[in-house]
Amino acid sequence: MPTLPSPRERRRLREAMAMTERQVATAVGVTRRTVRSWETGRTTPVGRKREAYARLLAAYAAELDQKKRAKRERRPENSRTAPAKKPDTPSAEAPAPAPPPEPLTHNASLKDVLPGEPSPARRPTPSRKKPLNRRPVRTVEEDSRSRQSAQRRKEKAEALAGAAAAEAARLTPAQAFDELYAHASPSLVRQTYLLTGRRTLAQESVERAFQQAWHRWPEVTVDADPAGWVRGTAYDYATAPWHRFRRACRHPDPFTGERDGRALRRTLLDLPPMYRRTLLLHDGLGIGLPETAAETEATTTAATNRLLHAREAVVEQLPDLGDEAVLLERMRELATTVSAPAVATAPAVRLASERRAKFWTRVAIAVTVLIIGATAFTAVTAPARYEPTPAPGQRVGGVPAPKGPQKLDKQDLKLRDTLRAVPLNGPGRLLPRIP
């Protein structure tokens, strides 16, 4: 069976090749929803689809590596033509290189990176014309030094990952699950309560997500972000539309805690569930846009639009949060300080998961036995040979075929009753008279 990269790497390769989900689905022979499910880690391809998908990703990776090698080969040629020594004093003929552009931080406005007119608050001020040489040409020594440092960082990261994997391998599955539960359940129940506004539903969602994680623990352990896997499952269960039919989940719980956070929490609950979830993931937890889009099973553009519309709706209700930095600070503070109910212990969650698995296994066995019994009963009681149905009656010599006793009408019934009421010896006019 061919090996596949991680779901995040699959998405990165597709976006690096500027391919859409529909194009990849057409190349593999599946639907767009299936490709999105593969990139989010919800499902894993099997059989021929897995082989086709692995070949496509391998081709993407090979083409990207080829482009990188070609770019590295062009760099030394440019560095040979560049002067080996920089001038000591700047002159008018060789203007000083401009500093590299400032990297985009997490607090930067999304409207500045999207196509279109930027927001008035972030509108760039007019500046002087920049020189053509924005950054100096790197020499061969600098290029080799940077590659060596990158290789050392990569080796260090691989060593740390190997140490973490070895440490995790020493733990039993129950101990690893207990550590994950102790680490992620308190913050996760606060986030789910902030997402739904209902304490009982938040507690139930987190416990159900960890029960499913224990049931599918081999899949969770190989995931790049086990806490994210549990978070996505809990959010999906908490925002399911069928909860509105439950009497306990029709209305949110009364707000408690600080009065400053009540208005923001009320505004969050007024947003659509997907907008609320995107705003909580990006602004409340500080997750990047690609990761937020993958967790919500949407494209990066759709996640960006949802985030912008959610921010506009919050600012419309709370003008004090018009500054993006203030909104980010309030969302992160609310996600870490909101009071939430306590959840059950890790052994209780594991026991509930095992009981649930046993129950559904017994139900499946009972249904299978019932189907087998019904099939056997039908096979035993069914006729062993074919019995043809009687042929319909036909007219013979103009005489209608006998069809059994006919139904009596009212007149016939009256005559029958009259005849039954007369004595057996008949009426008097039929008896002979003695002279």
Number of C-alpha atoms within 10 A of each C-alpha: 9 11 9 17 13 16 20 16 14 22 23 14 19 19 13 12 12 9 12 14 20 16 14 18 17 12 12 19 12 13 14 16 13 17 25 21 16 19 24 23 20 15 13 15 16 12 9 11 14 17 17 17 23 20 16 17 20 15 13 17 18 12 13 15 12 12 12 11 11 11 11 12 11 10 15 16 12 13 16 13 10 14 10 12 7 9 10 6 7 11 9 6 6 11 11 16 14 13 10 9 8 6 7 11 7 15 13 13 18 18 16 15 10 12 8 8 9 15 12 7 10 11 11 10 5 6 6 5 6 9 12 9 13 13 13 13 16 16 20 16 11 11 15 12 12 12 12 12 12 12 12 12 12 12 12 12 12 12 12 12 12 12 12 11 11 11 10 14 11 10 12 10 15 14 14 16 22 17 14 16 21 13 12 18 24 16 16 25 27 24 28 28 26 24 22 23 23 22 22 16 21 28 23 17 24 31 26 20 23 27 23 21 22 22 16 11 18 11 13 19 17 10 15 13 11 18 19 16 21 25 23 16 20 25 23 15 20 25 18 10 10 10 14 12 9 9 8 13 17 11 11 15 14 9 15 10 10 12 9 10 18 15 14 20 18 16 18 24 15 12 16 11 18 15 21 21 27 24 28 25 24 23 23 21 16 16 16 12 20 19 18 22 21 20 22 21 18 15 16 17 13 13 24 22 16 19 24 18 15 22 20 15 17 22 18 13 13 14 11 11 19 15 12 17 15 12 20 21 15 17 22 17 14 22 23 15 13 18 18 21 14 13 17 13 13 21 14 13 22 21 13 16 21 15 12 15 15 12 12 11 12 12 12 12 12 12 12 12 12 12 12 12 12 12 11 12 11 11 11 10 8 9 9 8 6 6 7 6 6 6 6 6 10 11 9 8 7 7 8 10 12 10 7 6 6 7 8 10 8 9 9 11 11 11 11 12 11 10 11 9 9 10 8 8 8 10 9 8 7 8 9 7 7 4 3
